[in-house]
Amino acid sequence: MSDAPDVPDAPDAAGDPASRAPGGPRAGALGDPAADRPGDPGCPNAAQAAEWDGPAGAHRTRHAAVFDAETRPHNERFRAATGVGRGDRVLDIGCGTGQSTRDAARAAVAGSALGIDLSAQMLEHARRVSSEEGLTNVGFQQADAQVHRFPAGGFDVAISRFGSMFFDDPVAAFGNIGQALRPGGRLVLMVWQAREHNAWSTTIREAVAGDADLPPPPGTGPHPFSLGDPAVTGGILTAAGFTEVGFADVREPVYYGPDAAVALDVVRGLRSTKDLLAGMDAAAAENALDRLRATLAAHQTGAGVLFDARTWIITARRP
């Protein structure tokens, strides 16, 4: 990464979190940073790495302010559920541009927070903002949580806000995250519920498709709604070794910008929208964008462009 700010890549470079978390290994002792090579074709999540370390990461970095605000009411519930203590060592999976990691670092004033993600560009943004905010107990690393060699028992809490739905092998991934937690350590996730409960997806896809048939949603594999079924997700976490799995229902709107023009720029850059438009000729794509503009305008309120959304806050514990 060029022109990256001089901010620690792991919390132990920012003073000594080991002194803030007695009895545990330092959160920055992460093994070989090159061991994952998340973009290598042979890695289990290579396709996801290519997307998130490419166009998806660039789009979310460009619109970081909108995406940080997108799920603000959901995030308030999530932040409360994480229950990060002042001395906790926190691991943030799929941290993106780092908002949830910074929130954790502010709570863990005598601990540390490490965010990992597949996207170098989003992590560069996260480092810059953390430096601007004067946070010294936070770090970021490019890594694939499914295979990264975390220090055994190195964290008290593992969190993920919309960053845990894209694993090629979720049982293996959550098993790997679990071994990074100390015995009794907690896992707190926020994930989308099923697609049909999220108008931001269904309404936008229907607007783009118009009278055409929508392609069937993926049944399995990595996608935004892959952890939306509590029975399936509970089984994954149990198989990965977690206990006390629980689900809390959250229903709040999501925000796509202050007006329809900004929302169009944000929404047309989403993978699902791009995939639908890619299958159309130029005239059909322009008609689809006209329908999308009208839909976004219809959802514009005094608080911006809003759509209904439902998420799960999932909690579990390492025995």
C-alpha positions as CSV (number, residue, x, y, z in Angstrom):
1,M,0.0,0.0,0.0
2,S,1.4,3.4,-0.9
3,D,1.2,6.5,1.3
4,A,-0.2,4.4,4.2
5,P,-0.2,6.4,7.4
6,D,2.3,5.4,10.1
7,V,-0.2,3.6,12.3
8,P,0.5,0.2,13.9
9,D,-0.6,-2.9,12.0
10,A,-1.2,-4.7,15.2
11,P,-2.1,-3.5,18.7
12,D,1.3,-4.5,20.2
13,A,3.0,-1.9,18.1
14,A,1.0,0.8,19.9
15,G,2.5,0.5,23.3
16,D,2.1,-2.9,25.0
17,P,-1.4,-4.3,25.2
18,A,0.0,-7.3,27.1
19,S,0.3,-4.9,30.1
20,R,-3.3,-4.0,29.7
21,A,-4.5,-7.6,29.5
22,P,-2.8,-9.5,32.2
23,G,-2.4,-13.2,31.8
24,G,-2.9,-13.3,28.0
25,P,-0.7,-13.2,24.9
26,R,-0.4,-10.0,23.1
27,A,-3.1,-9.4,20.6
28,G,-0.6,-8.4,18.0
29,A,1.3,-11.8,18.1
30,L,-0.3,-12.9,14.9
31,G,2.2,-15.3,13.4
32,D,3.4,-14.8,9.8
33,P,1.3,-12.0,8.2
34,A,2.1,-13.5,4.8
35,A,0.9,-17.0,5.7
36,D,-2.7,-16.4,4.5
37,R,-2.0,-14.8,1.2
38,P,-5.8,-14.2,0.9
39,G,-5.6,-13.3,-2.8
40,D,-3.7,-16.4,-3.9
41,P,-5.8,-18.6,-6.3
42,G,-5.3,-21.6,-4.1
43,C,-6.7,-20.1,-0.9
44,P,-10.2,-21.2,0.1
45,N,-11.7,-17.7,-0.1
46,A,-9.8,-16.6,-3.2
47,A,-12.9,-15.5,-5.1
48,Q,-14.1,-13.4,-2.1
49,A,-10.6,-11.9,-1.8
50,A,-10.6,-10.9,-5.4
51,E,-13.9,-9.1,-5.0
52,W,-13.3,-7.5,-1.6
53,D,-9.7,-6.6,-2.4
54,G,-10.9,-5.3,-5.7
55,P,-14.1,-3.5,-6.9
56,A,-16.2,-4.1,-3.8
57,G,-13.5,-2.8,-1.5
58,A,-12.9,0.3,-3.7
59,H,-16.6,1.1,-3.8
60,R,-17.0,0.8,0.0
61,T,-14.0,2.9,0.6
62,R,-15.2,5.6,-1.8
63,H,-18.6,5.7,0.0
64,A,-17.3,4.9,3.5
65,A,-19.3,7.7,5.1
66,V,-22.6,6.3,3.7
67,F,-21.8,2.7,4.6
68,D,-20.8,3.7,8.1
69,A,-24.2,5.4,8.4
70,E,-26.1,2.7,6.5
71,T,-26.9,0.5,9.6
72,R,-26.5,3.1,12.4
73,P,-29.5,1.9,14.4
74,H,-28.5,-1.7,14.0
75,N,-24.9,-0.8,15.0
76,E,-26.1,0.8,18.2
77,R,-27.7,-2.5,19.2
78,F,-24.7,-4.4,18.1
79,R,-22.3,-2.2,20.0
80,A,-24.3,-2.7,23.2
81,A,-24.4,-6.5,22.6
82,T,-20.7,-6.8,22.2
83,G,-20.3,-5.7,25.8
84,V,-16.6,-4.9,25.3
85,G,-14.9,-4.3,28.7
86,R,-12.1,-1.8,29.4
87,G,-9.4,-4.5,29.4
88,D,-10.7,-6.8,26.7
89,R,-8.6,-8.0,23.7
90,V,-11.0,-7.8,20.7
91,L,-10.8,-9.4,17.3
92,D,-13.0,-7.9,14.6
93,I,-13.6,-10.2,11.7
94,G,-14.3,-8.6,8.3
95,C,-13.8,-5.1,9.7
96,G,-14.0,-3.2,6.4
97,T,-13.2,0.4,6.9
98,G,-12.9,-0.1,10.6
99,Q,-15.9,1.6,12.3
100,S,-16.7,-1.4,14.5
101,T,-13.0,-1.9,15.4
102,R,-12.7,1.7,16.4
103,D,-15.9,1.4,18.5
104,A,-14.3,-1.6,20.2
105,A,-11.0,0.1,20.8
106,R,-12.8,3.1,22.5
107,A,-14.5,0.6,24.9
108,A,-11.4,-1.4,25.5
109,V,-9.4,1.6,26.9
110,A,-7.0,-0.7,28.8
111,G,-7.1,-3.4,26.1
112,S,-6.8,-3.6,22.4
113,A,-8.8,-4.1,19.2
114,L,-7.5,-5.8,16.0
115,G,-9.5,-5.6,12.8
116,I,-8.9,-8.0,9.9
117,D,-10.2,-7.9,6.4
118,L,-9.5,-9.1,2.9
119,S,-9.4,-5.6,1.5
120,A,-6.1,-3.7,1.6
121,Q,-7.9,-0.5,0.4
122,M,-10.5,-0.6,3.2
123,L,-7.8,-1.3,5.8
124,E,-5.7,1.6,4.6
125,H,-8.8,3.8,5.1
126,A,-9.3,2.3,8.6
127,R,-5.7,3.0,9.6
128,R,-5.9,6.6,8.5
129,V,-9.2,7.3,10.3
130,S,-7.9,5.6,13.5
131,S,-4.8,7.8,13.4
132,E,-6.9,10.9,12.8
133,E,-9.1,10.0,15.8
134,G,-6.0,9.5,18.0
135,L,-6.6,5.8,18.8
136,T,-3.4,4.0,19.9
137,N,-4.8,0.6,21.0
138,V,-6.1,-0.4,17.6
139,G,-4.5,-2.2,14.6
140,F,-5.5,-3.7,11.3
141,Q,-4.2,-6.6,9.2
142,Q,-5.1,-8.1,5.9
143,A,-6.0,-11.7,6.5
144,D,-8.5,-14.5,5.9
145,A,-10.1,-15.4,9.1
146,Q,-10.8,-19.0,7.9
147,V,-7.2,-19.9,7.7
148,H,-5.1,-17.2,9.5
149,R,-2.9,-18.5,12.3
150,F,-4.3,-16.5,15.2
151,P,-2.5,-16.8,18.6
152,A,-4.3,-19.5,20.6
153,G,-6.5,-18.0,23.3
154,G,-5.2,-14.5,22.3
155,F,-8.6,-12.7,22.4
156,D,-11.4,-12.2,24.9
157,V,-14.1,-11.3,22.4
158,A,-14.5,-11.9,18.7
159,I,-17.0,-9.6,16.9
160,S,-18.1,-9.2,13.3
161,R,-20.6,-6.8,11.8
162,F,-21.7,-8.1,8.4
163,G,-18.3,-9.6,7.9
164,S,-18.9,-13.3,8.6
165,M,-21.3,-14.4,5.8
166,F,-18.8,-15.0,3.0
167,F,-16.7,-18.0,4.2
168,D,-16.2,-20.9,1.8
169,D,-16.2,-23.3,4.8
170,P,-18.0,-21.6,7.7
171,V,-17.5,-24.4,10.1
172,A,-13.8,-24.3,9.5
173,A,-13.8,-20.5,9.7
174,F,-15.7,-20.3,13.0
175,G,-13.6,-23.1,14.4
176,N,-10.5,-21.1,13.6
177,I,-11.9,-18.0,15.2
178,G,-12.9,-20.1,18.2
179,Q,-9.4,-21.3,18.9
180,A,-8.3,-17.6,18.9
181,L,-10.6,-17.0,21.9
182,R,-9.6,-17.8,25.4
183,P,-11.8,-20.4,27.2
184,G,-15.0,-18.6,28.0
185,G,-14.4,-16.0,25.3
186,R,-17.4,-14.6,23.5
187,L,-18.5,-14.4,19.9
188,V,-20.9,-11.6,18.8
189,L,-22.0,-11.4,15.2
190,M,-24.4,-9.1,13.3
191,V,-25.8,-10.7,10.1
192,W,-28.7,-10.1,7.7
193,Q,-31.8,-12.2,8.2
194,A,-33.3,-13.9,5.1
195,R,-33.5,-11.9,1.9
196,E,-37.3,-11.7,2.0
197,H,-37.1,-9.7,5.3
198,N,-34.8,-7.1,3.8
199,A,-36.4,-4.6,1.5
200,W,-33.1,-3.0,0.7
201,S,-32.4,-6.1,-1.3
202,T,-35.8,-7.3,-2.6
203,T,-37.1,-3.8,-3.6
204,I,-33.9,-2.8,-5.3
205,R,-33.6,-6.1,-7.2
206,E,-37.2,-5.9,-8.3
207,A,-36.8,-2.3,-9.6
208,V,-33.7,-3.3,-11.6
209,A,-35.3,-6.4,-13.0
210,G,-38.6,-4.8,-14.0
211,D,-40.8,-7.4,-15.8
212,A,-37.9,-9.8,-16.2
213,D,-37.5,-12.9,-14.0
214,L,-35.0,-12.5,-11.2
215,P,-32.3,-15.1,-11.0
216,P,-32.9,-17.5,-8.1
217,P,-30.9,-16.6,-5.0
218,P,-28.0,-18.8,-4.1
219,G,-29.1,-21.7,-1.8
220,T,-25.7,-22.3,-0.3
221,G,-22.2,-20.9,-0.3
222,P,-21.0,-17.4,0.6
223,H,-23.5,-14.7,0.1
224,P,-25.0,-11.8,2.2
225,F,-27.9,-13.9,3.6
226,S,-25.9,-17.2,4.2
227,L,-26.3,-16.9,8.0
228,G,-29.9,-15.7,8.0
229,D,-31.5,-19.0,9.0
230,P,-31.1,-19.5,12.8
231,A,-31.3,-23.3,12.5
232,V,-28.5,-23.5,9.9
233,T,-26.3,-20.9,11.6
234,G,-26.8,-22.5,15.0
235,G,-25.7,-25.8,13.6
236,I,-22.6,-24.2,12.0
237,L,-21.6,-22.6,15.3
238,T,-22.2,-25.7,17.3
239,A,-20.2,-27.8,14.8
240,A,-17.4,-25.3,15.1
241,G,-17.3,-25.8,18.9
242,F,-19.4,-22.9,20.3
243,T,-22.0,-23.2,23.0
244,E,-24.8,-20.9,24.3
245,V,-25.8,-19.8,20.8
246,G,-28.5,-17.2,20.8
247,F,-30.3,-14.9,18.3
248,A,-31.8,-11.4,18.9
249,D,-34.1,-9.9,16.3
250,V,-33.3,-6.4,15.2
251,R,-35.7,-4.5,12.8
252,E,-34.5,-1.0,11.9
253,P,-34.2,0.9,8.6
254,V,-31.0,1.1,6.6
255,Y,-29.7,4.3,4.9
256,Y,-28.3,4.7,1.4
257,G,-27.5,8.4,1.3
258,P,-29.0,11.8,1.9
259,D,-30.8,11.9,-1.4
260,A,-31.7,9.7,-4.4
261,A,-28.7,10.8,-6.5
262,V,-26.2,9.7,-3.9
263,A,-28.2,6.5,-3.2
264,L,-28.1,5.7,-6.9
265,D,-24.3,5.9,-7.0
266,V,-24.1,3.7,-3.9
267,V,-26.6,1.1,-4.9
268,R,-25.5,0.7,-8.6
269,G,-22.0,-0.2,-7.3
270,L,-23.3,-3.1,-5.2
271,R,-22.5,-6.6,-6.5
272,S,-26.1,-7.7,-6.8
273,T,-27.0,-4.6,-8.8
274,K,-24.0,-4.9,-11.1
275,D,-24.7,-8.5,-11.8
276,L,-28.3,-7.8,-12.9
277,L,-27.2,-4.9,-15.1
278,A,-24.4,-6.9,-16.7
279,G,-27.0,-9.3,-18.2
280,M,-28.8,-6.5,-20.0
281,D,-28.1,-4.6,-23.3
282,A,-27.5,-0.9,-23.2
283,A,-31.2,0.2,-23.6
284,A,-32.5,-2.3,-21.1
285,A,-29.8,-1.2,-18.6
286,E,-30.8,2.4,-19.0
287,N,-34.4,1.6,-18.4
288,A,-33.4,-0.4,-15.3
289,L,-31.5,2.6,-13.9
290,D,-34.6,4.8,-14.6
291,R,-36.7,2.4,-12.5
292,L,-34.1,2.3,-9.8
293,R,-33.9,6.1,-9.7
294,A,-37.7,6.2,-9.2
295,T,-37.6,3.6,-6.5
296,L,-34.9,5.4,-4.6
297,A,-36.8,8.7,-4.9
298,A,-39.9,7.0,-3.5
299,H,-37.9,6.0,-0.5
300,Q,-36.4,9.4,0.2
301,T,-37.4,10.8,3.6
302,G,-36.3,13.7,5.7
303,A,-33.7,11.4,7.1
304,G,-32.4,10.3,3.7
305,V,-33.1,7.3,1.5
306,L,-34.3,4.5,3.8
307,F,-35.4,0.8,3.4
308,D,-36.7,-1.7,5.9
309,A,-34.1,-4.2,7.1
310,R,-33.9,-7.0,9.6
311,T,-30.7,-8.5,11.2
312,W,-29.7,-11.0,13.8
313,I,-27.4,-10.3,16.6
314,I,-25.9,-13.8,17.3
315,T,-24.0,-14.5,20.5
316,A,-22.1,-17.6,21.4
317,R,-19.3,-18.7,23.7
318,R,-16.2,-20.8,23.5
319,P,-16.4,-23.5,26.2
